[in-house]
Amino acid sequence: MIYLIDASVYIFRAYYSLPDTFYDADGDPAHAVYGFASFLMEFLERHSPAHVAACFDESLTTSYRNEIYADYKANRDPPPPDLKKQLKICRDVTDAFGVVGFASDTYEADDLIGTLARAGREQGKTITIMTRDKDLTQLLRDKDTWWDYAANKKLDRKGVQEKFGVTPEHIADLFGLAGDSVDNIPGVRGVGPKTATVLLQAFGDLETLYENLAEVPKLKLRGAKGVRDKLERDRKAAFLSRELARIVCDVDMDTRLDNLTWRGPDLDAVDALCERMNFSKRFRIRAEKLLNT
């Protein structure tokens, strides 16, 4: 089993859910770092993973997707300055806790996770993706798990199909039609998730759908003829949106299994982190216990 952590999700969650009562040695807010460190330590204590990696987003405006579509994620405000500082420090948290971290200014965390997942399967491992991001459900294959750790909700391939109406392989097709307001992916104007699901259940994927547009008005779908016209009008947007939503699984990165081996905490690094962030020695005590189990 390889655990792949969508780190930025848990950092943002801590930043917006914890009270701003933690300050580092410089007097700057530290609650996101504290929340992420607490989450990661708890996970390591409970599961002692043999193989684990944390992937970070550092390409909000520099992703290759922005070159394809300039408005990709343009609806998002940049993170506040204090959060930007904490995001960088969270890379030090993973290092101190012995978890390998990955980031790129070209590829998103999703792509790094996708690449590690593909390589892990090729090395005979099943994958657990720790995230709250529904986009990552497209990566699930047999025996893999999508895990919202905070809510303790899990999905396997069957669960994805029951929840979204399509298999993981066709999640990107679903976004191609319905778009995604979170990432500012346009989709086909006037086609929502329910209609998109009906279309994909009938035709399978975008290619087959567009090869059979004449059949759309025959579907048991309210305003089916109008749907056909919308699909024709926004054909280019549909395929662009799928490309934006599809996770890359061949990023040039170190995917060797031994590179993902959990090393255990570095006590000196944990001490330095606690001093820098004004954290109590509780993390040091817990790190020592991890090394002794």
C-alpha positions in Angstrom: 0.0 0.0 0.0 1.2 3.5 -0.9 -0.5 6.5 0.8 -0.5 9.6 -1.4 -1.4 12.8 0.5 -2.9 15.8 -1.2 -1.1 18.1 1.3 -2.5 21.5 0.3 -6.0 20.3 0.9 -5.2 19.7 4.6 -3.2 22.9 5.0 -6.0 25.0 3.6 -8.5 23.2 5.8 -6.4 23.9 8.9 -5.9 27.6 7.9 -9.6 28.2 7.6 -10.9 26.0 10.4 -8.5 26.6 13.3 -8.5 29.7 15.4 -5.6 32.2 14.7 -4.1 31.6 18.1 -0.7 30.0 17.2 2.3 32.2 16.4 5.8 31.4 15.3 9.0 32.8 16.7 8.7 35.8 14.4 5.2 36.5 15.7 3.5 35.4 12.4 0.4 33.1 12.4 1.2 29.4 12.6 -2.2 27.8 12.9 -2.1 26.2 9.4 1.3 24.6 10.1 0.1 23.4 13.5 -3.1 21.9 12.0 -1.2 20.2 9.2 1.5 18.9 11.6 -1.2 17.5 13.9 -3.0 15.8 11.0 0.2 14.2 9.7 1.4 13.1 13.1 -2.0 11.5 13.9 -2.0 9.7 10.5 1.5 8.3 11.0 0.7 7.2 14.6 -2.4 5.4 13.5 -1.2 3.7 10.3 2.6 3.5 10.4 2.7 3.5 6.6 5.5 1.6 4.8 5.3 3.9 1.8 3.9 7.5 1.8 4.4 10.8 0.0 2.9 14.3 0.3 2.3 16.3 -2.8 2.0 20.1 -2.7 0.4 22.7 -5.1 2.9 25.4 -6.1 1.5 26.1 -9.6 -1.6 28.1 -9.0 -0.8 30.5 -11.9 2.1 28.7 -13.6 0.5 25.3 -14.4 0.8 24.1 -17.9 -3.0 24.2 -17.9 -2.8 28.0 -17.7 -1.0 27.9 -21.0 -3.8 25.9 -22.5 -6.5 28.1 -21.0 -5.6 31.4 -19.5 -8.7 31.6 -17.2 -8.0 28.2 -15.6 -8.5 28.8 -11.8 -8.6 32.6 -12.5 -11.6 32.8 -10.2 -9.5 32.0 -7.2 -7.9 34.7 -5.0 -4.2 34.2 -4.3 -3.6 32.9 -0.8 -3.1 35.5 2.0 0.6 36.3 2.7 0.6 34.5 6.0 -0.8 31.4 4.4 1.9 31.5 1.7 4.5 31.5 4.3 2.9 28.6 6.2 2.6 26.6 3.0 6.3 26.7 2.6 6.9 25.7 6.2 4.7 22.7 5.8 7.3 21.3 3.4 9.6 21.3 6.4 7.0 19.5 8.4 6.9 16.6 6.0 10.7 16.5 6.0 10.9 16.5 9.8 8.3 13.7 10.0 10.2 11.6 7.5 7.7 11.9 4.7 9.0 12.6 1.2 7.4 15.7 -0.4 6.9 16.7 -4.0 6.0 20.0 -5.7 6.3 21.5 -9.1 5.7 24.9 -10.7 4.4 23.3 -13.8 2.3 20.4 -12.6 -0.3 20.4 -9.9 -0.4 18.1 -6.9 -3.0 16.0 -8.7 -0.6 15.3 -11.5 2.2 14.4 -9.1 -0.2 12.0 -7.3 -1.3 10.6 -10.6 2.2 9.9 -11.6 3.1 8.3 -8.3 -0.1 6.2 -8.4 0.7 4.8 -11.9 4.3 4.0 -11.0 3.2 2.4 -7.7 0.8 0.1 -9.4 3.6 -0.9 -11.8 5.6 -1.8 -8.8 2.8 -4.0 -7.4 1.3 -1.7 -4.9 -2.3 -0.6 -4.3 -2.9 3.1 -3.8 -4.8 5.2 -1.1 -5.2 8.8 -2.1 -5.8 11.1 0.9 -7.8 14.1 -0.2 -11.1 15.9 -0.3 -10.8 16.7 -4.0 -13.3 14.8 -6.2 -11.0 15.3 -9.2 -8.7 12.6 -7.9 -11.4 9.9 -8.0 -10.5 9.5 -11.7 -7.2 7.8 -10.6 -8.8 4.8 -8.9 -8.2 1.4 -10.2 -9.0 -2.0 -8.7 -8.3 -2.1 -5.0 -7.4 1.6 -4.8 -9.1 3.9 -2.3 -10.0 7.6 -2.3 -10.0 8.7 1.4 -11.3 12.0 2.8 -9.3 11.5 6.0 -10.9 14.4 8.0 -14.5 13.1 7.4 -13.3 9.5 7.3 -15.2 8.9 4.0 -13.8 6.4 1.5 -14.6 5.5 -2.1 -13.5 2.7 -4.2 -14.2 2.3 -7.9 -17.7 1.0 -7.3 -18.3 3.9 -4.9 -17.2 6.4 -7.5 -19.6 5.0 -10.0 -22.5 5.1 -7.5 -21.7 8.7 -6.5 -21.1 10.2 -9.9 -22.8 7.8 -12.2 -19.7 7.1 -14.3 -16.5 5.0 -13.8 -13.3 6.7 -12.7 -12.0 6.6 -16.2 -14.8 8.9 -17.3 -14.7 11.5 -14.5 -12.7 13.8 -16.9 -15.4 13.3 -19.5 -18.0 14.3 -16.9 -16.1 17.6 -16.2 -15.7 18.1 -20.0 -19.4 18.3 -20.3 -20.5 19.8 -16.9 -17.4 21.9 -16.3 -16.1 22.7 -12.8 -16.8 26.0 -11.2 -14.1 25.4 -8.5 -11.3 25.3 -11.1 -13.1 27.6 -13.6 -13.4 24.9 -16.2 -16.1 26.0 -18.6 -17.7 22.7 -19.9 -20.7 23.0 -22.2 -22.9 25.9 -21.3 -26.3 24.8 -20.0 -25.3 21.2 -19.4 -25.1 20.2 -15.7 -23.8 17.1 -13.9 -27.1 15.2 -14.2 -27.4 15.7 -17.9 -23.7 15.0 -18.4 -24.2 11.7 -16.5 -27.1 10.7 -18.7 -25.1 11.4 -21.8 -22.1 9.5 -20.7 -24.2 6.5 -19.6 -25.7 6.4 -23.0 -22.5 7.0 -25.1 -19.5 6.3 -22.8 -17.1 9.1 -23.6 -16.9 12.4 -25.4 -15.6 10.9 -28.7 -18.5 8.5 -29.0 -21.0 11.2 -27.9 -19.9 13.6 -30.5 -19.8 10.9 -33.2 -23.5 10.3 -32.4 -24.9 13.7 -31.8 -27.9 12.9 -34.0 -28.9 10.3 -31.5 -29.1 12.7 -28.5 -32.7 14.0 -29.3 -33.8 10.3 -28.9 -32.7 10.1 -25.3 -35.2 10.2 -22.5 -33.9 13.6 -21.5 -35.8 16.8 -21.0 -35.1 19.2 -23.8 -32.9 16.6 -25.6 -32.9 18.5 -28.9 -31.7 21.6 -27.1 -29.0 19.6 -25.4 -27.8 18.4 -28.8 -27.6 22.0 -30.0 -25.6 23.1 -26.9 -23.2 20.2 -27.4 -22.7 21.2 -31.0 -22.2 24.8 -30.1 -19.6 24.1 -27.4 -17.8 21.1 -28.9 -14.4 22.8 -28.6 -15.0 23.8 -25.0 -16.0 20.2 -24.1 -12.8 18.7 -25.3 -10.7 21.6 -23.8 -12.5 21.2 -20.5 -11.7 17.4 -20.5 -8.1 18.1 -21.2 -8.0 20.6 -18.3 -9.7 18.1 -15.9 -7.6 15.1 -16.9 -4.8 14.3 -14.5 -1.3 13.8 -16.0 0.3 10.5 -15.0 3.7 10.8 -16.6 5.5 13.7 -14.8 9.3 13.3 -14.8 9.9 12.7 -11.1 11.5 10.1 -8.8 8.9 7.4 -8.5 11.1 4.6 -7.1 9.4 2.7 -4.3 12.4 3.0 -2.0 12.1 6.8 -2.4 8.6 6.6 -0.9 9.6 4.6 2.1 8.6 6.3 5.3 11.9 7.1 7.1 10.5 7.9 10.5 10.8 11.3 12.2 14.1 13.2 12.4 14.2 14.2 16.0 16.6 17.1 15.5 14.5 18.5 12.7 11.3 18.1 14.9 13.1 20.0 17.7 14.0 22.8 15.3 10.5 22.9 14.0 9.0 23.2 17.4 11.4 26.0 18.4 10.8 27.9 15.2 7.0 27.6 15.4 6.6 28.0 19.1 5.1 24.5 19.4 5.1 22.6 22.6 7.4 19.6 23.0 4.4 17.3 22.5 5.5 16.7 18.9 8.9 15.7 20.0 7.5 13.2 22.5 5.2 11.7 19.9 8.0 11.5 17.3 10.1 9.6 19.8 7.3 7.1 20.4 7.0 6.6 16.6 10.7 5.8 16.4 10.4 3.3 19.2 7.3 1.4 17.8 
